[in-house]
Amino acid sequence: MNDIETTVCNFVKQHCEVHGIEIKNLDAKTPLLEEGLIDSISLAELIQFIESTYSITLGEDSLAMENFQTINLIETLIRKLK
């Protein structure tokens, strides 16, 4: 994983630990929503984390669920907006 993927992965791991969510496997291609690692509330927290960590603003067109399916897709979105 690269730096952005590692940072996002650590956020997801911390979120899961705090909320008692078991992580069976987490890598850049793990389907976060399908696996139940991220829900709508934690997605809002993740968006806030991304915006503050990378000093970017996610506009409406960036908020499509498809952009948050995996850590790899989130990393692609961040790089596109930086």
PyMOL CGO cylinders between C-alpha atoms (Angstrom):
from pymol import cmd
from pymol.cgo import CYLINDER

trace = [
    CYLINDER, 0.00, 0.00, 0.00, 1.11, 3.55, -0.64, 0.3, 1, 1, 1, 1, 1, 1,
    CYLINDER, 1.11, 3.55, -0.64, 0.99, 6.39, 1.92, 0.3, 1, 1, 1, 1, 1, 1,
    CYLINDER, 0.99, 6.39, 1.92, -2.60, 7.45, 1.16, 0.3, 1, 1, 1, 1, 1, 1,
    CYLINDER, -2.60, 7.45, 1.16, -3.88, 3.87, 1.19, 0.3, 1, 1, 1, 1, 1, 1,
    CYLINDER, -3.88, 3.87, 1.19, -2.09, 3.21, 4.49, 0.3, 1, 1, 1, 1, 1, 1,
    CYLINDER, -2.09, 3.21, 4.49, -3.56, 6.36, 6.08, 0.3, 1, 1, 1, 1, 1, 1,
    CYLINDER, -3.56, 6.36, 6.08, -7.11, 5.49, 4.96, 0.3, 1, 1, 1, 1, 1, 1,
    CYLINDER, -7.11, 5.49, 4.96, -6.61, 1.86, 6.01, 0.3, 1, 1, 1, 1, 1, 1,
    CYLINDER, -6.61, 1.86, 6.01, -5.53, 2.97, 9.49, 0.3, 1, 1, 1, 1, 1, 1,
    CYLINDER, -5.53, 2.97, 9.49, -8.64, 5.16, 9.75, 0.3, 1, 1, 1, 1, 1, 1,
    CYLINDER, -8.64, 5.16, 9.75, -10.87, 2.20, 8.81, 0.3, 1, 1, 1, 1, 1, 1,
    CYLINDER, -10.87, 2.20, 8.81, -9.06, -0.10, 11.27, 0.3, 1, 1, 1, 1, 1, 1,
    CYLINDER, -9.06, -0.10, 11.27, -9.41, 2.44, 14.08, 0.3, 1, 1, 1, 1, 1, 1,
    CYLINDER, -9.41, 2.44, 14.08, -13.10, 2.95, 13.28, 0.3, 1, 1, 1, 1, 1, 1,
    CYLINDER, -13.10, 2.95, 13.28, -13.71, -0.80, 13.34, 0.3, 1, 1, 1, 1, 1, 1,
    CYLINDER, -13.71, -0.80, 13.34, -11.82, -1.23, 16.61, 0.3, 1, 1, 1, 1, 1, 1,
    CYLINDER, -11.82, -1.23, 16.61, -13.77, 1.56, 18.33, 0.3, 1, 1, 1, 1, 1, 1,
    CYLINDER, -13.77, 1.56, 18.33, -17.10, 0.14, 17.12, 0.3, 1, 1, 1, 1, 1, 1,
    CYLINDER, -17.10, 0.14, 17.12, -16.28, -3.52, 17.79, 0.3, 1, 1, 1, 1, 1, 1,
    CYLINDER, -16.28, -3.52, 17.79, -16.37, -4.52, 14.12, 0.3, 1, 1, 1, 1, 1, 1,
    CYLINDER, -16.37, -4.52, 14.12, -14.31, -7.59, 13.34, 0.3, 1, 1, 1, 1, 1, 1,
    CYLINDER, -14.31, -7.59, 13.34, -11.96, -7.25, 10.39, 0.3, 1, 1, 1, 1, 1, 1,
    CYLINDER, -11.96, -7.25, 10.39, -11.31, -10.54, 8.64, 0.3, 1, 1, 1, 1, 1, 1,
    CYLINDER, -11.31, -10.54, 8.64, -9.21, -9.10, 5.84, 0.3, 1, 1, 1, 1, 1, 1,
    CYLINDER, -9.21, -9.10, 5.84, -8.41, -5.51, 4.98, 0.3, 1, 1, 1, 1, 1, 1,
    CYLINDER, -8.41, -5.51, 4.98, -6.35, -4.48, 2.00, 0.3, 1, 1, 1, 1, 1, 1,
    CYLINDER, -6.35, -4.48, 2.00, -6.64, -1.88, -0.75, 0.3, 1, 1, 1, 1, 1, 1,
    CYLINDER, -6.64, -1.88, -0.75, -9.27, -3.95, -2.61, 0.3, 1, 1, 1, 1, 1, 1,
    CYLINDER, -9.27, -3.95, -2.61, -11.48, -5.04, 0.30, 0.3, 1, 1, 1, 1, 1, 1,
    CYLINDER, -11.48, -5.04, 0.30, -15.11, -3.99, -0.38, 0.3, 1, 1, 1, 1, 1, 1,
    CYLINDER, -15.11, -3.99, -0.38, -15.63, -1.69, 2.62, 0.3, 1, 1, 1, 1, 1, 1,
    CYLINDER, -15.63, -1.69, 2.62, -19.40, -1.25, 2.32, 0.3, 1, 1, 1, 1, 1, 1,
    CYLINDER, -19.40, -1.25, 2.32, -20.18, -4.86, 1.38, 0.3, 1, 1, 1, 1, 1, 1,
    CYLINDER, -20.18, -4.86, 1.38, -18.08, -6.17, 4.27, 0.3, 1, 1, 1, 1, 1, 1,
    CYLINDER, -18.08, -6.17, 4.27, -19.85, -3.84, 6.70, 0.3, 1, 1, 1, 1, 1, 1,
    CYLINDER, -19.85, -3.84, 6.70, -16.64, -2.03, 7.64, 0.3, 1, 1, 1, 1, 1, 1,
    CYLINDER, -16.64, -2.03, 7.64, -18.12, 1.35, 6.68, 0.3, 1, 1, 1, 1, 1, 1,
    CYLINDER, -18.12, 1.35, 6.68, -21.74, 2.48, 7.03, 0.3, 1, 1, 1, 1, 1, 1,
    CYLINDER, -21.74, 2.48, 7.03, -23.42, 5.80, 6.25, 0.3, 1, 1, 1, 1, 1, 1,
    CYLINDER, -23.42, 5.80, 6.25, -22.38, 7.42, 9.54, 0.3, 1, 1, 1, 1, 1, 1,
    CYLINDER, -22.38, 7.42, 9.54, -18.78, 6.24, 9.34, 0.3, 1, 1, 1, 1, 1, 1,
    CYLINDER, -18.78, 6.24, 9.34, -18.71, 7.30, 5.69, 0.3, 1, 1, 1, 1, 1, 1,
    CYLINDER, -18.71, 7.30, 5.69, -19.48, 10.86, 6.80, 0.3, 1, 1, 1, 1, 1, 1,
    CYLINDER, -19.48, 10.86, 6.80, -16.64, 10.60, 9.34, 0.3, 1, 1, 1, 1, 1, 1,
    CYLINDER, -16.64, 10.60, 9.34, -14.32, 9.23, 6.65, 0.3, 1, 1, 1, 1, 1, 1,
    CYLINDER, -14.32, 9.23, 6.65, -15.19, 12.11, 4.32, 0.3, 1, 1, 1, 1, 1, 1,
    CYLINDER, -15.19, 12.11, 4.32, -14.45, 14.63, 7.07, 0.3, 1, 1, 1, 1, 1, 1,
    CYLINDER, -14.45, 14.63, 7.07, -11.16, 12.82, 7.81, 0.3, 1, 1, 1, 1, 1, 1,
    CYLINDER, -11.16, 12.82, 7.81, -10.15, 12.89, 4.13, 0.3, 1, 1, 1, 1, 1, 1,
    CYLINDER, -10.15, 12.89, 4.13, -10.99, 16.58, 3.75, 0.3, 1, 1, 1, 1, 1, 1,
    CYLINDER, -10.99, 16.58, 3.75, -9.06, 17.60, 6.85, 0.3, 1, 1, 1, 1, 1, 1,
    CYLINDER, -9.06, 17.60, 6.85, -6.09, 15.28, 6.31, 0.3, 1, 1, 1, 1, 1, 1,
    CYLINDER, -6.09, 15.28, 6.31, -5.54, 16.15, 2.66, 0.3, 1, 1, 1, 1, 1, 1,
    CYLINDER, -5.54, 16.15, 2.66, -6.87, 19.74, 2.66, 0.3, 1, 1, 1, 1, 1, 1,
    CYLINDER, -6.87, 19.74, 2.66, -9.37, 19.01, -0.09, 0.3, 1, 1, 1, 1, 1, 1,
    CYLINDER, -9.37, 19.01, -0.09, -13.11, 19.48, -0.47, 0.3, 1, 1, 1, 1, 1, 1,
    CYLINDER, -13.11, 19.48, -0.47, -15.23, 16.66, -1.76, 0.3, 1, 1, 1, 1, 1, 1,
    CYLINDER, -15.23, 16.66, -1.76, -17.92, 18.17, -3.96, 0.3, 1, 1, 1, 1, 1, 1,
    CYLINDER, -17.92, 18.17, -3.96, -21.24, 16.53, -4.78, 0.3, 1, 1, 1, 1, 1, 1,
    CYLINDER, -21.24, 16.53, -4.78, -19.80, 14.78, -7.82, 0.3, 1, 1, 1, 1, 1, 1,
    CYLINDER, -19.80, 14.78, -7.82, -17.11, 13.20, -5.61, 0.3, 1, 1, 1, 1, 1, 1,
    CYLINDER, -17.11, 13.20, -5.61, -19.56, 11.83, -3.07, 0.3, 1, 1, 1, 1, 1, 1,
    CYLINDER, -19.56, 11.83, -3.07, -20.84, 8.95, -5.21, 0.3, 1, 1, 1, 1, 1, 1,
    CYLINDER, -20.84, 8.95, -5.21, -20.79, 5.68, -3.27, 0.3, 1, 1, 1, 1, 1, 1,
    CYLINDER, -20.79, 5.68, -3.27, -18.70, 4.13, -6.04, 0.3, 1, 1, 1, 1, 1, 1,
    CYLINDER, -18.70, 4.13, -6.04, -15.76, 6.29, -4.94, 0.3, 1, 1, 1, 1, 1, 1,
    CYLINDER, -15.76, 6.29, -4.94, -15.80, 4.73, -1.46, 0.3, 1, 1, 1, 1, 1, 1,
    CYLINDER, -15.80, 4.73, -1.46, -16.14, 1.03, -2.27, 0.3, 1, 1, 1, 1, 1, 1,
    CYLINDER, -16.14, 1.03, -2.27, -12.48, 0.22, -1.59, 0.3, 1, 1, 1, 1, 1, 1,
    CYLINDER, -12.48, 0.22, -1.59, -9.41, 1.90, -0.14, 0.3, 1, 1, 1, 1, 1, 1,
    CYLINDER, -9.41, 1.90, -0.14, -7.90, 1.84, -3.63, 0.3, 1, 1, 1, 1, 1, 1,
    CYLINDER, -7.90, 1.84, -3.63, -10.84, 3.82, -5.06, 0.3, 1, 1, 1, 1, 1, 1,
    CYLINDER, -10.84, 3.82, -5.06, -10.66, 6.29, -2.18, 0.3, 1, 1, 1, 1, 1, 1,
    CYLINDER, -10.66, 6.29, -2.18, -6.94, 6.76, -2.87, 0.3, 1, 1, 1, 1, 1, 1,
    CYLINDER, -6.94, 6.76, -2.87, -7.71, 7.40, -6.56, 0.3, 1, 1, 1, 1, 1, 1,
    CYLINDER, -7.71, 7.40, -6.56, -10.29, 10.03, -5.60, 0.3, 1, 1, 1, 1, 1, 1,
    CYLINDER, -10.29, 10.03, -5.60, -7.88, 11.78, -3.24, 0.3, 1, 1, 1, 1, 1, 1,
    CYLINDER, -7.88, 11.78, -3.24, -5.10, 11.88, -5.83, 0.3, 1, 1, 1, 1, 1, 1,
    CYLINDER, -5.10, 11.88, -5.83, -7.52, 13.28, -8.42, 0.3, 1, 1, 1, 1, 1, 1,
    CYLINDER, -7.52, 13.28, -8.42, -8.56, 16.12, -6.08, 0.3, 1, 1, 1, 1, 1, 1,
    CYLINDER, -8.56, 16.12, -6.08, -5.11, 17.04, -4.74, 0.3, 1, 1, 1, 1, 1, 1,
]
cmd.load_cgo(trace, "trace")
